[in-house]
Amino acid sequence: QVQLVESGGGLVQPGGSLRLSCAASGVIVRMYYMGWYRQAPGKQRELVAYIHSGYSTYYTDSVKGRFSVSRDYDTHTVYLQMNNLIPDDTAVYYCNAGSDPHGEYWGQGTQVTVSS
């Protein structure tokens, strides 16, 4: 059993920054991928970014150059540094982890709202 607990969401003005954190606990095996999805109102959930245990990363086109994903292997924590936020980044962000990029474990979600 694996639990993912997110933190760091909130309200920020356009151009601002937020850092999301997600800590994994429980029986952690084959957690090769850790990353983030998001779901905006009325839209499908989309993959935002992930990091592989071999340190390779992926970003969806809309966040390239603005978001950065990193991972602390000692604490089983993944981070998403979000800079230069825009209103279209408003969504519930979900931590995801598992043996592939569409991992089997999910966090409860944290709201990010970008608004002036």
N, C-alpha and C positions, 0 to 999 in steps of 0.2 A: 504494500500500500504506500502510495506516494502522495504527499500533499504539497501544493504550490501556493504560496501566500504572497500576493502582490502588495506593493505600497508605492506612494509617490505621485499619485494622480492629483488633479485639482484644476483650478481656474487660472488661466494665464492670458495675458494680452498678446495680440499678434506680435511676432518678433521675439517673444520671450522663450524661456527654456524650462524644461522639466526633466527630472531623472526618475525613471521607474525602476523599481527593484522587485525581484521575485526570488524567494528563498524556497528551495526544495528540502523536504524532510521525509523520513520514512525509509523504506527499503529501496535504495537507489542503485539500480543495476542497468546497464546498457542505456544510460541516459546520454546518448551521443549528441543529441541536438537539444538546444534550449533556445527559445525565441519568443516572439511576440506576434499576436494577431490583433486586429481591431475590427470593431463593427460599429458603423455609424447608423443613426436612425433610418430605417427604410432601405438599408443596403445589406449586402451579404458580408459575412465575415471574411476578411482578407489577411493574407500573410504579410506582415510588415518587415520582419527581419529575423534571422536566426544565426546562431554560431554553432559550428560543429566542434567536437572535441579535438579535432586536428587543427583548430583555429581558423578554418575557412569561414567566411561570412557571406550572407545573402541579404540584399535590400530590395524592396520593391522600388520601382523607378521613381515614384512620387516622393520618396524620402531620401534618396541618394544625395549625399553631400550635406544633409541636415541632421540625420539620425546616426547614432553609433551604438552598436551592440557589443557588449563585453561580458566576460564570465569569470567568476572566481571559483576555481575548481576545488579549493579547500573547503569553502563554505556552501558549495552547490548553489550559488546565487548567480542569476543573470541580470544584467542591467540594460536599460535602454536610455541613452542620453539623447534628448530631443531638443534641438536648437532651431532658431528661426521658425518657430511654430506659426502655422497659418490656420484660419478657420476650418479649412477642409480636413485638418488633423483631428478635429473634434470627434470623439468616439469613445466607446468602452474598449479598453486595451486588456487583452487576455494573455497571460503567460502560458506557454506551451512547452512541453518537454517530452522526450521519448527517444525511441530508436531510429526514427526518421523525421524529416521536417514537418510532417503532419502527425505529431506525437500523440501518444495515448493519454497524456496527463494534461489537465487544464487547471488554471487558477480560477478564482471567482470573478475576476474582472475589476478594473479600476477606471473610473471616469476621468477623461481628460477633456476639458472644455477650453477652447481658444476663442476669446471674445473680448472686445473692447467695451 
